[in-house]
């Protein structure tokens, strides 16, 4: 599974080489994830035993649990950071999800559409279609890759960066002639 995971990260890296595109994704991806968590907060799956007060379980919590398990099993440090960042987004999304339906669905729509617009603008800078148009699983790689990208910029996880960049070459395309 780790080999497949690393190949997906490499593909994501190849489709996001332009700094402006990368910047748009650092805004757009969290907005989209947040919007989906807001929507998923509306789907209640039951409760989880927790002392005397059972905790409500939404679709959002379930999906994050699955993603966190996937991330942690492949890149532990990045997975832990994802849990902190996206766990906080989840907390805000669940709070918003308890609001009136109009606020919930307006928040969802604005963040979802806005996040995609921001990302598509980034791909104009990149001059390349989004990776998810080639491989839909890239949707799940975006959050974890953005965290890895920040670690790379901070000079951390150099072995991971070298591995991802070496693998990404096969997914690169020649730049368009001016």
Residue frames as qw, qx, qy, qz and C-alpha x, y, z in Angstrom:
[[0.000, 0.886, 0.464, 0.000, 0.00, 0.00, 0.00],
 [0.324, -0.758, 0.078, 0.560, 2.85, 2.39, 0.77],
 [0.388, -0.058, 0.576, 0.717, 4.26, 2.09, -2.76],
 [0.115, 0.653, 0.645, 0.380, 0.89, 3.01, -4.23],
 [0.246, -0.891, -0.285, 0.252, 0.57, 5.88, -1.74],
 [0.403, -0.536, 0.275, 0.688, 4.00, 7.24, -2.68],
 [0.301, 0.229, 0.649, 0.660, 3.13, 7.06, -6.38],
 [0.019, -0.821, -0.549, -0.155, -0.04, 9.04, -5.75],
 [0.327, -0.823, -0.036, 0.463, 1.95, 11.70, -3.89],
 [0.418, -0.230, 0.489, 0.730, 4.41, 11.82, -6.79],
 [0.198, 0.537, 0.654, 0.495, 1.60, 12.30, -9.29],
 [0.167, -0.909, -0.365, 0.114, 0.14, 15.08, -7.15],
 [0.424, -0.631, 0.177, 0.626, 3.55, 16.77, -6.97],
 [0.394, 0.072, 0.594, 0.697, 3.95, 16.65, -10.76],
 [0.058, 0.690, 0.599, 0.402, 0.64, 18.42, -11.31],
 [0.303, -0.934, -0.190, -0.011, 1.44, 21.15, -8.77],
 [0.726, 0.003, -0.030, 0.687, 4.88, 22.58, -9.57],
 [0.131, 0.606, 0.107, 0.777, 3.96, 26.26, -10.03],
 [0.206, -0.091, -0.595, 0.772, 4.20, 28.20, -6.72],
 [0.373, -0.036, 0.006, -0.927, 1.02, 30.16, -7.51],
 [0.706, -0.127, -0.573, -0.396, -0.87, 26.93, -8.10],
 [0.512, -0.106, -0.745, 0.414, 0.50, 25.53, -4.85],
 [0.030, 0.009, 0.384, -0.923, -0.61, 28.66, -2.99],
 [0.562, -0.105, -0.228, -0.788, -4.15, 28.44, -4.37],
 [0.708, -0.132, -0.684, -0.117, -4.36, 24.83, -3.22],
 [0.317, -0.047, -0.673, 0.667, -3.32, 25.75, 0.32],
 [0.329, 0.075, 0.242, -0.910, -6.50, 27.83, 0.42],
 [0.635, 0.078, -0.394, -0.659, -8.82, 25.86, -1.87],
 [0.541, -0.004, -0.841, 0.017, -8.26, 22.35, -0.51],
 [0.095, -0.146, -0.740, 0.650, -9.02, 23.21, 3.14],
 [0.422, 0.137, 0.066, -0.894, -12.10, 25.16, 2.00],
 [0.659, 0.064, -0.581, -0.473, -13.39, 22.14, 0.10],
 [0.422, -0.054, -0.861, 0.281, -12.61, 19.73, 2.93],
 [0.103, 0.123, 0.513, -0.843, -14.33, 22.09, 5.37],
 [0.547, 0.097, -0.174, -0.813, -17.39, 22.37, 3.12],
 [0.642, 0.008, -0.731, -0.233, -17.65, 18.59, 2.82],
 [0.273, -0.088, -0.800, 0.528, -17.34, 18.21, 6.60],
 [0.320, 0.101, 0.254, -0.907, -20.13, 20.76, 7.06],
 [0.676, 0.075, -0.404, -0.612, -22.36, 18.77, 4.69],
 [0.588, 0.026, -0.806, 0.065, -21.34, 15.44, 6.24],
 [0.031, -0.058, 0.652, -0.755, -22.22, 16.80, 9.70],
 [0.594, 0.020, 0.001, -0.805, -25.84, 16.57, 8.59],
 [0.802, 0.047, -0.547, -0.235, -25.66, 12.78, 8.27],
 [0.460, -0.529, 0.571, -0.427, -25.89, 11.18, 11.71],
 [0.593, 0.211, -0.767, -0.123, -24.70, 7.58, 11.92],
 [0.762, -0.438, -0.476, 0.018, -25.36, 6.98, 15.61],
 [0.338, -0.869, 0.280, -0.229, -23.37, 7.41, 18.79],
 [0.643, 0.315, -0.613, 0.334, -20.08, 6.17, 20.19],
 [0.701, -0.633, -0.315, 0.095, -19.91, 5.11, 23.86],
 [0.372, 0.474, -0.322, 0.730, -17.91, 7.63, 25.89],
 [0.031, 0.025, -0.648, 0.760, -18.38, 7.34, 29.63],
 [0.199, 0.483, 0.725, -0.448, -21.82, 8.47, 30.69],
 [0.370, 0.722, 0.066, -0.581, -22.31, 10.75, 27.66],
 [0.719, 0.233, 0.552, 0.353, -22.23, 8.98, 24.29],
 [0.071, -0.501, 0.292, 0.812, -20.69, 11.05, 21.49],
 [0.698, 0.595, 0.217, -0.335, -22.66, 11.62, 18.30],
 [0.506, -0.182, 0.656, 0.530, -21.09, 10.05, 15.22],
 [0.503, 0.713, 0.035, -0.487, -21.55, 11.90, 11.95],
 [0.863, 0.452, 0.131, 0.186, -20.52, 10.88, 8.46],
 [0.235, 0.886, -0.309, 0.253, -17.80, 13.53, 8.71],
 [0.499, -0.633, 0.570, -0.161, -16.24, 11.88, 11.77],
 [0.906, 0.056, 0.419, 0.022, -16.37, 8.48, 10.09],
 [0.697, 0.685, -0.001, 0.210, -14.76, 9.73, 6.86],
 [0.017, 0.863, -0.441, 0.246, -12.00, 11.52, 8.76],
 [0.730, -0.426, 0.525, -0.098, -11.31, 8.41, 10.81],
 [0.899, 0.296, 0.287, 0.147, -10.84, 6.38, 7.63],
 [0.476, 0.817, -0.145, 0.291, -8.61, 9.06, 6.03],
 [0.286, -0.805, 0.474, -0.214, -6.54, 9.47, 9.19],
 [0.858, -0.210, 0.468, 0.022, -5.98, 5.71, 9.40],
 [0.792, 0.541, 0.152, 0.237, -4.90, 5.74, 5.74],
 [0.220, 0.886, -0.260, 0.313, -2.54, 8.70, 6.23],
 [0.517, -0.689, 0.476, -0.179, -1.08, 7.43, 9.52],
 [0.915, -0.051, 0.391, 0.082, -0.37, 3.98, 8.08],
 [0.745, 0.544, 0.132, 0.364, 1.58, 5.48, 5.18],
 [0.355, 0.493, -0.221, 0.763, 3.24, 8.66, 6.51],
 [0.482, -0.531, -0.623, 0.313, 2.91, 8.75, 10.27],
 [0.261, -0.326, -0.188, 0.889, 4.22, 12.28, 10.96],
 [0.156, -0.088, -0.388, -0.904, 2.19, 13.81, 8.14],
 [0.430, -0.438, -0.742, -0.270, -0.84, 11.83, 9.32],
 [0.384, -0.494, -0.545, 0.558, -0.52, 13.20, 12.86],
 [0.062, -0.223, 0.036, 0.972, -0.34, 16.76, 11.53],
 [0.284, -0.240, -0.625, -0.686, -3.37, 16.04, 9.31],
 [0.407, -0.512, -0.749, 0.108, -5.26, 14.87, 12.38],
 [0.241, -0.451, -0.332, 0.793, -4.54, 18.15, 14.17],
 [0.068, 0.152, -0.270, -0.948, -5.39, 20.44, 11.23],
 [0.394, -0.189, -0.647, -0.624, -8.36, 18.59, 9.81],
 [0.358, -0.423, -0.781, 0.289, -9.56, 17.60, 13.27],
 [0.057, -0.378, -0.261, 0.886, -9.83, 21.33, 14.08],
 [0.275, 0.046, -0.450, -0.848, -11.71, 21.92, 10.80],
 [0.386, -0.307, -0.852, -0.174, -14.00, 19.06, 11.74],
 [0.219, -0.429, -0.631, 0.608, -14.75, 20.67, 15.11],
 [0.136, 0.311, -0.018, -0.940, -15.70, 23.96, 13.44],
 [0.340, -0.034, -0.688, -0.641, -17.74, 22.14, 10.77],
 [0.319, -0.379, -0.864, 0.096, -19.69, 20.18, 13.39],
 [0.065, -0.445, -0.421, 0.787, -20.45, 23.42, 15.24],
 [0.257, 0.232, -0.302, -0.888, -21.66, 25.11, 12.05],
 [0.314, -0.108, -0.870, -0.365, -23.58, 21.93, 11.23],
 [0.145, -0.442, -0.796, 0.388, -25.70, 22.41, 14.33],
 [0.103, 0.277, 0.048, -0.954, -26.95, 25.75, 12.97],
 [0.622, 0.485, 0.328, -0.520, -30.06, 26.43, 10.98],
 [0.761, 0.254, 0.543, 0.247, -30.26, 24.54, 7.67],
 [0.433, 0.889, 0.094, 0.111, -30.01, 27.68, 5.53],
 [0.181, -0.880, 0.437, 0.040, -26.73, 28.68, 7.20],
 [0.716, -0.253, 0.631, 0.156, -25.38, 25.15, 6.94],
 [0.715, 0.425, 0.494, 0.254, -26.09, 24.77, 3.23],
 [0.256, 0.963, -0.044, 0.068, -25.04, 28.33, 2.39],
 [0.380, -0.746, 0.533, 0.120, -21.71, 27.74, 4.15],
 [0.754, 0.010, 0.623, 0.208, -21.31, 24.46, 2.31],
 [0.612, 0.696, 0.333, 0.174, -22.06, 25.97, -1.11],
 [0.093, 0.978, -0.185, 0.019, -19.88, 29.07, -0.71],
 [0.448, -0.645, 0.606, 0.129, -16.88, 27.15, 0.59],
 [0.761, 0.125, 0.613, 0.174, -17.24, 24.27, -1.87],
 [0.560, 0.766, 0.250, 0.194, -17.66, 26.42, -4.99],
 [0.041, -0.966, 0.257, -0.007, -15.14, 29.01, -3.79],
 [0.619, -0.493, 0.584, 0.180, -12.54, 26.34, -3.04],
 [0.742, 0.297, 0.531, 0.281, -12.87, 24.82, -6.50],
 [0.363, 0.918, 0.086, 0.131, -12.70, 28.21, -8.23],
 [0.277, -0.864, 0.411, 0.089, -9.52, 29.07, -6.32],
 [0.687, -0.243, 0.641, 0.242, -7.94, 25.76, -7.32],
 [0.670, 0.563, 0.427, 0.227, -8.94, 26.04, -10.98],
 [0.139, 0.980, -0.142, 0.018, -7.33, 29.50, -11.08],
 [0.494, -0.636, 0.568, 0.170, -4.17, 27.84, -9.79],
 [0.727, 0.114, 0.623, 0.264, -4.25, 25.36, -12.64],
 [0.457, 0.879, 0.111, 0.080, -4.43, 28.24, -15.11],
 [0.150, -0.875, 0.456, 0.056, -1.06, 29.33, -13.70],
 [0.656, -0.284, 0.688, 0.127, 0.18, 25.74, -13.88],
 [0.418, 0.484, -0.510, -0.575, -0.95, 25.38, -17.49],
 [0.254, 0.078, -0.960, -0.085, -2.11, 21.86, -16.76],
 [0.653, -0.403, -0.374, -0.521, -5.43, 20.25, -15.94],
 [0.542, -0.543, 0.477, -0.430, -5.97, 19.14, -12.33],
 [0.044, 0.310, -0.950, 0.009, -4.56, 15.73, -11.43],
 [0.487, 0.163, 0.729, -0.452, -7.99, 14.47, -10.41],
 [0.668, 0.519, -0.098, -0.525, -9.05, 14.64, -14.08],
 [0.479, 0.449, -0.747, -0.100, -6.48, 11.91, -14.71],
 [0.475, -0.065, -0.839, 0.257, -6.80, 10.04, -11.43],
 [0.459, -0.675, -0.269, -0.511, -9.77, 10.64, -9.12],
 [0.772, -0.427, -0.364, 0.300, -7.89, 9.31, -6.07],
 [0.406, 0.300, -0.152, 0.850, -5.86, 12.53, -6.15],
 [0.384, -0.701, -0.170, -0.576, -8.73, 14.15, -4.23],
 [0.819, -0.556, -0.140, 0.018, -7.65, 12.17, -1.18],
 [0.768, 0.026, -0.096, 0.633, -3.97, 12.97, -1.67],
 [0.148, 0.748, 0.058, 0.645, -4.35, 16.75, -1.72],
 [0.508, -0.826, 0.025, -0.244, -4.73, 17.31, 2.04],
 [0.857, -0.401, 0.150, 0.286, -1.79, 15.10, 2.98],
 [0.680, 0.348, 0.130, 0.632, 0.45, 16.42, 0.20],
 [0.001, 0.867, 0.034, 0.497, -0.15, 20.02, 1.23],
 [0.671, -0.726, 0.150, -0.013, 1.09, 19.16, 4.72],
 [0.859, -0.060, 0.219, 0.460, 4.13, 17.41, 3.25],
 [0.444, 0.678, 0.140, 0.569, 4.77, 20.45, 1.05],
 [0.284, -0.906, 0.094, -0.299, 4.88, 22.71, 4.11],
 [0.821, -0.483, 0.237, 0.191, 7.28, 20.32, 5.83],
 [0.761, 0.303, 0.202, 0.537, 9.49, 20.36, 2.73],
 [0.170, 0.843, 0.043, 0.509, 9.51, 24.18, 2.72],
 [0.513, -0.816, 0.197, -0.178, 10.59, 24.13, 6.37],
 [0.252, 0.630, -0.730, 0.088, 13.50, 21.86, 5.49],
 [0.568, -0.219, 0.710, -0.354, 11.91, 18.81, 7.13],
 [0.821, 0.238, 0.497, -0.151, 11.18, 15.34, 5.75],
 [0.157, 0.696, -0.519, -0.472, 14.00, 15.64, 3.17],
 [0.229, -0.121, 0.946, 0.195, 14.07, 11.89, 2.45],
 [0.415, 0.557, 0.688, -0.212, 10.35, 11.95, 1.71],
 [0.296, 0.823, -0.047, -0.482, 10.78, 15.00, -0.51],
 [0.012, -0.515, 0.749, 0.416, 13.61, 13.35, -2.48],
 [0.316, 0.140, 0.937, 0.049, 11.56, 10.18, -2.92],
 [0.398, 0.698, 0.502, -0.319, 8.42, 12.03, -4.06],
 [0.231, 0.810, -0.237, -0.485, 10.30, 14.32, -6.45],
 [0.131, -0.355, 0.857, 0.351, 12.28, 11.43, -7.97],
 [0.334, 0.332, 0.882, -0.007, 9.06, 9.52, -8.59],
 [0.311, 0.736, 0.329, -0.504, 7.21, 12.60, -9.91],
 [0.053, -0.478, 0.546, 0.686, 9.42, 12.94, -13.01],
 [0.154, 0.150, 0.912, 0.349, 7.43, 10.30, -14.88],
 [0.117, 0.716, 0.674, -0.135, 4.24, 12.35, -14.43],
 [0.075, -0.639, 0.060, 0.763, 5.72, 15.65, -15.59],
 [0.605, 0.652, 0.411, 0.198, 4.90, 17.14, -18.98],
 [0.468, 0.115, 0.141, 0.865, 6.97, 19.50, -21.06],
 [0.047, 0.594, 0.297, -0.746, 6.05, 23.17, -20.47],
 [0.504, 0.748, 0.430, 0.046, 4.00, 24.85, -23.17],
 [0.504, 0.150, 0.201, 0.827, 5.98, 26.87, -25.70],
 [0.027, -0.631, -0.286, 0.720, 5.54, 30.63, -25.28]]
